[in-house]
Amino acid sequence: MFPDEEEKLTDSMLGDAVLCLLHEDSAINVSALIATLQRMVEREESEMYKQACLNALINVRKSAKLCACHSDEESHVLPLFSHQRTAKVTKH
């Protein structure tokens, strides 16, 4: 699998986890995403999809750590898809 295909599949698995939470009428937060992705890893039979779930899990954890490092800033948005902060959010 090519790296960009792997990234697409990882993003798709993250999207599936969010959709699961929406269907369950659950809160969408880091803890819920991690728990859902862990369940997906445990239930997945395909190694390719299992690895994509693990990659999504790693991305969520990295993003949560990045967010924690910037906790003194005003933004409460969790940067799931980027390791860079593109703009500082200010209160109006």
DSSP file (Angstrom, degrees, kcal/mol; ACC not computed):
  #  RESIDUE AA STRUCTURE BP1 BP2  ACC     N-H-->O    O-->H-N    N-H-->O    O-->H-N    TCO  KAPPA ALPHA  PHI   PSI    X-CA   Y-CA   Z-CA
    1    1 A M              0   0    0      0, 0.0     0, 0.0     0, 0.0     0, 0.0   0.000 360.0 360.0 360.0 137.8    0.0    0.0    0.0
    2    2 A F    >>  -     0   0    0      1,-0.1     4,-2.3     4,-0.0     3,-0.5  -0.458 360.0-112.4 -77.5 152.1    1.3    3.5   -0.9
    3    3 A P  H 3> S+     0   0    0      0, 0.0     4,-2.4     0, 0.0     5,-0.2   0.871 117.1  51.0 -54.3 -41.3    1.7    6.0    1.9
    4    4 A D  H 3> S+     0   0    0      1,-0.2     4,-2.0     2,-0.2     5,-0.1   0.855 110.4  49.7 -68.4 -31.8   -1.1    8.3    0.7
    5    5 A E  H <> S+     0   0    0     -3,-0.5     4,-2.4     2,-0.2    -1,-0.2   0.878 109.8  51.6 -69.0 -38.1   -3.4    5.3    0.5
    6    6 A E  H  X S+     0   0    0     -4,-2.3     4,-2.3     2,-0.2    -2,-0.2   0.903 110.1  48.9 -64.2 -41.6   -2.5    4.3    4.1
    7    7 A E  H  X S+     0   0    0     -4,-2.4     4,-2.7     2,-0.2    -2,-0.2   0.903 110.6  50.8 -64.4 -41.4   -3.2    7.9    5.2
    8    8 A K  H  X S+     0   0    0     -4,-2.0     4,-2.2     2,-0.2    -2,-0.2   0.913 111.6  47.1 -62.6 -43.0   -6.6    7.8    3.5
    9    9 A L  H  X S+     0   0    0     -4,-2.4     4,-2.2     2,-0.2    -1,-0.2   0.889 111.6  51.4 -67.0 -38.8   -7.5    4.5    5.1
   10   10 A T  H  X S+     0   0    0     -4,-2.3     4,-2.0     2,-0.2    -2,-0.2   0.930 111.4  47.1 -61.7 -46.4   -6.3    5.9    8.5
   11   11 A D  H  X S+     0   0    0     -4,-2.7     4,-2.4     1,-0.2    -2,-0.2   0.873 110.5  53.6 -62.6 -37.2   -8.5    9.0    8.0
   12   12 A S  H  X S+     0   0    0     -4,-2.2     4,-2.4     2,-0.2    -1,-0.2   0.896 107.7  49.5 -64.4 -40.9  -11.4    6.7    7.0
   13   13 A M  H  X S+     0   0    0     -4,-2.2     4,-2.1     2,-0.2    -2,-0.2   0.880 110.2  50.8 -67.2 -37.4  -11.1    4.7   10.2
   14   14 A L  H  X S+     0   0    0     -4,-2.0     4,-2.1     2,-0.2    -2,-0.2   0.914 110.5  49.9 -64.0 -42.3  -11.0    7.8   12.3
   15   15 A G  H  X S+     0   0    0     -4,-2.4     4,-2.6     1,-0.2    -2,-0.2   0.896 108.5  52.6 -61.4 -41.2  -14.2    8.9   10.4
   16   16 A D  H  X S+     0   0    0     -4,-2.4     4,-2.4     2,-0.2    -1,-0.2   0.891 107.9  51.5 -61.7 -39.6  -15.8    5.6   11.1
   17   17 A A  H  X S+     0   0    0     -4,-2.1     4,-1.9     2,-0.2    -2,-0.2   0.913 110.5  48.1 -64.5 -42.2  -15.0    6.0   14.8
   18   18 A V  H  X S+     0   0    0     -4,-2.1     4,-2.4     1,-0.2    -2,-0.2   0.916 110.8  51.3 -64.0 -42.8  -16.6    9.4   14.9
   19   19 A L  H  X S+     0   0    0     -4,-2.6     4,-2.8     1,-0.2    -2,-0.2   0.891 106.8  54.2 -62.2 -39.2  -19.7    8.0   13.0
   20   20 A C  H  X S+     0   0    0     -4,-2.4     4,-1.8     1,-0.2    -1,-0.2   0.928 109.5  47.8 -58.4 -44.8  -20.0    5.2   15.6
   21   21 A L  H  <>S+     0   0    0     -4,-1.9     5,-2.9     1,-0.2     4,-0.3   0.899 111.8  49.8 -64.6 -40.1  -20.0    7.8   18.4
   22   22 A L  H ><5S+     0   0    0     -4,-2.4     3,-1.3     1,-0.2    -2,-0.2   0.922 110.3  49.8 -63.7 -44.1  -22.6    9.9   16.5
   23   23 A H  H 3<5S+     0   0    0     -4,-2.8    -1,-0.2     1,-0.3    -2,-0.2   0.828 111.2  49.5 -64.0 -31.7  -24.8    6.8   16.0
   24   24 A E  T 3<5S-     0   0    0     -4,-1.8    -1,-0.3    -5,-0.2    -2,-0.2   0.480 111.2-124.8 -83.3  -2.5  -24.5    6.0   19.7
   25   25 A D  T < 5 +     0   0    0     -3,-1.3    -3,-0.2    -4,-0.3     2,-0.2   0.866  61.5 150.1  58.2  38.1  -25.5    9.6   20.5
   26   26 A S      < -     0   0    0     -5,-2.9    -1,-0.2    -6,-0.2     2,-0.1  -0.541  54.5 -91.8 -97.2 162.5  -22.2    9.8   22.5
   27   27 A A        -     0   0    0     -2,-0.2     2,-0.8    -3,-0.1    -1,-0.1  -0.451  34.5-133.9 -67.0 145.7  -20.0   12.7   23.2
   28   28 A I        +     0   0    0     -2,-0.1     2,-0.3     4,-0.1    -1,-0.1  -0.895  52.5 126.1-107.2 104.9  -17.1   13.1   20.7
   29   29 A N  S  > S-     0   0    0     -2,-0.8     4,-2.7     1,-0.1     5,-0.2  -0.870  73.5 -87.1-146.2 177.8  -14.0   13.7   22.6
   30   30 A V  H  > S+     0   0    0     -2,-0.3     4,-2.7     1,-0.2     5,-0.2   0.918 123.7  49.5 -59.6 -46.5  -10.5   12.3   22.9
   31   31 A S  H  > S+     0   0    0      1,-0.2     4,-2.4     2,-0.2    -1,-0.2   0.913 113.2  46.4 -61.1 -43.5  -11.4    9.6   25.4
   32   32 A A  H  > S+     0   0    0      2,-0.2     4,-2.5     1,-0.2    -1,-0.2   0.901 112.8  49.8 -67.2 -40.7  -14.4    8.4   23.5
   33   33 A L  H  X S+     0   0    0     -4,-2.7     4,-2.8     2,-0.2     5,-0.2   0.924 111.8  48.5 -63.3 -43.8  -12.4    8.4   20.2
   34   34 A I  H  X S+     0   0    0     -4,-2.7     4,-2.3    -5,-0.2    -2,-0.2   0.932 112.9  47.4 -62.2 -46.1   -9.6    6.4   21.8
   35   35 A A  H  X S+     0   0    0     -4,-2.4     4,-2.0    -5,-0.2    -1,-0.2   0.912 113.9  47.5 -62.5 -42.4  -12.0    3.9   23.4
   36   36 A T  H  X S+     0   0    0     -4,-2.5     4,-2.3     2,-0.2    -2,-0.2   0.921 112.4  48.5 -66.1 -44.1  -13.9    3.5   20.1
   37   37 A L  H  X S+     0   0    0     -4,-2.8     4,-2.3     1,-0.2    -1,-0.2   0.876 109.6  53.2 -64.3 -36.7  -10.7    3.0   18.0
   38   38 A Q  H  X S+     0   0    0     -4,-2.3     4,-2.2    -5,-0.2    -1,-0.2   0.911 109.4  48.3 -64.4 -41.3   -9.4    0.4   20.6
   39   39 A R  H  X S+     0   0    0     -4,-2.0     4,-2.0     1,-0.2    -2,-0.2   0.901 110.1  52.5 -63.5 -39.6  -12.7   -1.5   20.2
   40   40 A M  H  X S+     0   0    0     -4,-2.3     4,-1.8     1,-0.2    -2,-0.2   0.899 108.9  49.9 -63.3 -40.0  -12.3   -1.3   16.4
   41   41 A V  H  < S+     0   0    0     -4,-2.3    -1,-0.2     1,-0.2    -2,-0.2   0.923 111.0  49.4 -62.5 -44.8   -8.7   -2.7   16.6
   42   42 A E  H  < S+     0   0    0     -4,-2.2    -1,-0.2     1,-0.2    -2,-0.2   0.845 117.6  39.7 -64.4 -34.4   -9.9   -5.6   18.8
   43   43 A R  H  < S+     0   0    0     -4,-2.0    -1,-0.2    -5,-0.1    -2,-0.2   0.687  90.7 103.4 -90.0 -20.1  -12.8   -6.5   16.5
   44   44 A E     <  -     0   0    0     -4,-1.8    -4,-0.0    -5,-0.2    -3,-0.0  -0.433  43.6-175.2 -72.0 133.7  -11.0   -6.0   13.2
   45   45 A E        +     0   0    0     -2,-0.2     2,-0.4     5,-0.0    -1,-0.1   0.769  61.4  84.4 -95.5 -32.5   -9.9   -9.2   11.3
   46   46 A S     >  -     0   0    0      1,-0.2     4,-2.6     2,-0.0     5,-0.2  -0.588  68.7-148.6 -75.7 126.9   -8.1   -7.6    8.4
   47   47 A E  H  > S+     0   0    0     -2,-0.4     4,-2.5     1,-0.2     5,-0.2   0.859  97.7  55.5 -62.4 -35.8   -4.5   -6.7    9.2
   48   48 A M  H  > S+     0   0    0      2,-0.2     4,-1.7     1,-0.2    -1,-0.2   0.926 112.9  40.2 -64.3 -45.4   -4.7   -3.7    6.9
   49   49 A Y  H  > S+     0   0    0      2,-0.2     4,-2.3     1,-0.2    -2,-0.2   0.860 113.3  55.0 -72.4 -35.7   -7.7   -2.2    8.6
   50   50 A K  H  X S+     0   0    0     -4,-2.6     4,-2.3     2,-0.2    -2,-0.2   0.923 109.1  47.7 -61.4 -43.9   -6.4   -3.1   12.0
   51   51 A Q  H  X S+     0   0    0     -4,-2.5     4,-2.5     1,-0.2    -2,-0.2   0.880 109.6  53.0 -65.0 -38.1   -3.2   -1.2   11.2
   52   52 A A  H  X S+     0   0    0     -4,-1.7     4,-2.3     2,-0.2    -1,-0.2   0.897 109.3  49.3 -64.1 -39.7   -5.2    1.8    9.9
   53   53 A C  H  X S+     0   0    0     -4,-2.3     4,-2.4     2,-0.2    -2,-0.2   0.908 110.9  49.8 -63.8 -42.5   -7.1    1.8   13.2
   54   54 A L  H  X S+     0   0    0     -4,-2.3     4,-2.4     2,-0.2    -2,-0.2   0.902 110.3  50.4 -62.9 -41.0   -3.9    1.7   15.2
   55   55 A N  H  X S+     0   0    0     -4,-2.5     4,-2.5     2,-0.2    -2,-0.2   0.909 110.5  49.2 -63.3 -42.0   -2.5    4.6   13.1
   56   56 A A  H  X S+     0   0    0     -4,-2.3     4,-2.4     2,-0.2    -2,-0.2   0.903 110.1  51.9 -63.1 -40.6   -5.7    6.6   13.8
   57   57 A L  H  X S+     0   0    0     -4,-2.4     4,-2.3     2,-0.2    -2,-0.2   0.913 109.9  48.6 -61.2 -44.4   -5.3    5.8   17.5
   58   58 A I  H  X S+     0   0    0     -4,-2.4     4,-2.6     1,-0.2    -2,-0.2   0.911 110.9  51.3 -61.7 -43.3   -1.7    7.1   17.4
   59   59 A N  H  X S+     0   0    0     -4,-2.5     4,-2.6     2,-0.2    -2,-0.2   0.903 109.8  48.8 -62.6 -42.3   -2.8   10.2   15.6
   60   60 A V  H  X S+     0   0    0     -4,-2.4     4,-2.4     2,-0.2    -1,-0.2   0.923 112.9  47.7 -64.1 -43.8   -5.5   11.0   18.1
   61   61 A R  H  X S+     0   0    0     -4,-2.3     4,-2.1     2,-0.2    -2,-0.2   0.909 112.7  48.5 -64.8 -41.6   -3.1   10.5   21.0
   62   62 A K  H  X S+     0   0    0     -4,-2.6     4,-2.5     2,-0.2    -2,-0.2   0.918 112.2  49.3 -63.1 -42.9   -0.4   12.7   19.4
   63   63 A S  H  X S+     0   0    0     -4,-2.6     4,-2.6     1,-0.2    -2,-0.2   0.888 109.1  52.2 -64.2 -39.0   -3.0   15.4   18.7
   64   64 A A  H  X S+     0   0    0     -4,-2.4     4,-2.2     2,-0.2    -1,-0.2   0.900 110.6  47.9 -64.0 -40.4   -4.2   15.2   22.3
   65   65 A K  H  X S+     0   0    0     -4,-2.1     4,-1.9     2,-0.2    -2,-0.2   0.910 111.6  50.1 -65.6 -41.5   -0.6   15.6   23.6
   66   66 A L  H  X S+     0   0    0     -4,-2.5     4,-1.1     1,-0.2    -2,-0.2   0.912 110.9  49.4 -61.9 -42.9   -0.1   18.6   21.2
   67   67 A C  H  < S+     0   0    0     -4,-2.6     3,-0.5     1,-0.2    -1,-0.2   0.896 109.2  52.1 -63.3 -40.6   -3.3   20.1   22.4
   68   68 A A  H >< S+     0   0    0     -4,-2.2     3,-1.3     1,-0.2    -1,-0.2   0.849 105.2  55.8 -65.0 -34.1   -2.2   19.6   26.0
   69   69 A C  H 3< S+     0   0    0     -4,-1.9     3,-0.3     1,-0.3    -1,-0.2   0.786 112.5  42.6 -67.5 -26.4    1.1   21.4   25.2
   70   70 A H  T >< S+     0   0    0     -4,-1.1     3,-2.0    -3,-0.5    -1,-0.3   0.016  75.7 122.8-106.6  25.6   -0.8   24.4   24.0
   71   71 A S  T <   +     0   0    0     -3,-1.3    -1,-0.2     1,-0.3    -2,-0.1   0.690  65.3  65.6 -65.5 -17.4   -3.4   24.4   26.8
   72   72 A D  T 3  S+     0   0    0     -3,-0.3    -1,-0.3    -4,-0.1     2,-0.1   0.601  87.5  89.5 -79.5  -9.4   -2.4   28.0   27.7
   73   73 A E  S <  S-     0   0    0     -3,-2.0    17,-0.1     2,-0.1    -3,-0.0  -0.382  87.1-117.1 -83.1 166.3   -3.8   29.2   24.4
   74   74 A E  S    S+     0   0    0     15,-0.3     2,-0.1    -2,-0.1    -1,-0.1   0.718  80.9 103.3 -75.6 -23.1   -7.4   30.2   23.9
   75   75 A S        -     0   0    0     14,-0.2    -2,-0.1    -5,-0.1    16,-0.0  -0.374  42.5-177.7 -70.8 137.5   -8.3   27.5   21.3
   76   76 A H        +     0   0    0     -2,-0.1     2,-0.5     2,-0.1    -1,-0.1   0.079  48.6 115.2-115.2  19.6  -10.3   24.6   22.5
   77   77 A V        -     0   0    0    -10,-0.0    -2,-0.1     2,-0.0     0, 0.0  -0.794  64.0-134.4 -94.6 129.7  -10.2   22.8   19.1
   78   78 A L        -     0   0    0     -2,-0.5     2,-1.5     1,-0.1   -14,-0.1  -0.745  14.3-137.2 -85.1 119.0   -8.3   19.5   18.9
   79   79 A P        +     0   0    0      0, 0.0     3,-0.3     0, 0.0   -13,-0.1  -0.581  36.0 163.8 -78.9  88.8   -6.0   19.5   15.9
   80   80 A L        +     0   0    0     -2,-1.5   -17,-0.1     1,-0.2   -18,-0.1   0.796  69.5  37.8 -77.5 -29.4   -6.7   15.9   14.6
   81   81 A F  S    S+     0   0    0      3,-0.1     2,-0.3     1,-0.1    -1,-0.2   0.334 113.1  46.2-110.8   7.6   -5.3   16.1   11.1
   82   82 A S        -     0   0    0     -3,-0.3    -1,-0.1     1,-0.1     4,-0.0  -0.999  53.8-151.1-149.7 147.5   -2.2   18.3   11.5
   83   83 A H  S    S+     0   0    0     -2,-0.3     2,-0.4     2,-0.0    -1,-0.1   0.400  84.6  74.1 -95.3   1.0    0.8   18.6   13.7
   84   84 A Q  S    S-     0   0    0     -3,-0.0     2,-0.7     0, 0.0    -3,-0.1  -0.885  78.4-132.5-114.1 145.9    0.9   22.4   13.0
   85   85 A R        -     0   0    0     -2,-0.4     3,-0.1     1,-0.2    -2,-0.0  -0.875  18.9-167.7 -94.8 119.3   -1.4   25.0   14.3
   86   86 A T        +     0   0    0     -2,-0.7     2,-0.3     1,-0.2    -1,-0.2   0.823  66.1   5.5 -81.7 -31.3   -2.4   27.1   11.3
   87   87 A A        -     0   0    0      2,-0.0     2,-0.5     0, 0.0    -1,-0.2  -0.996  69.9-118.8-152.9 145.9   -3.9   30.1   13.1
   88   88 A K        -     0   0    0     -2,-0.3     2,-0.4    -3,-0.1    -3,-0.0  -0.747  31.1-136.0 -86.4 129.5   -4.4   31.3   16.6
   89   89 A V        -     0   0    0     -2,-0.5     2,-0.3     0, 0.0   -15,-0.3  -0.707  21.6-165.3 -86.9 132.6   -8.0   31.5   17.6
   90   90 A T        -     0   0    0     -2,-0.4     2,-0.2   -16,-0.1   -17,-0.0  -0.878  22.0-111.1-118.0 152.5   -9.0   34.6   19.5
   91   91 A K              0   0    0     -2,-0.3   -16,-0.0     1,-0.1   -17,-0.0  -0.537 360.0 360.0 -77.8 145.7  -12.1   35.4   21.4
   92   92 A H              0   0    0     -2,-0.2    -1,-0.1     0, 0.0    -2,-0.0   0.369 360.0 360.0-108.7 360.0  -14.5   38.1   20.0
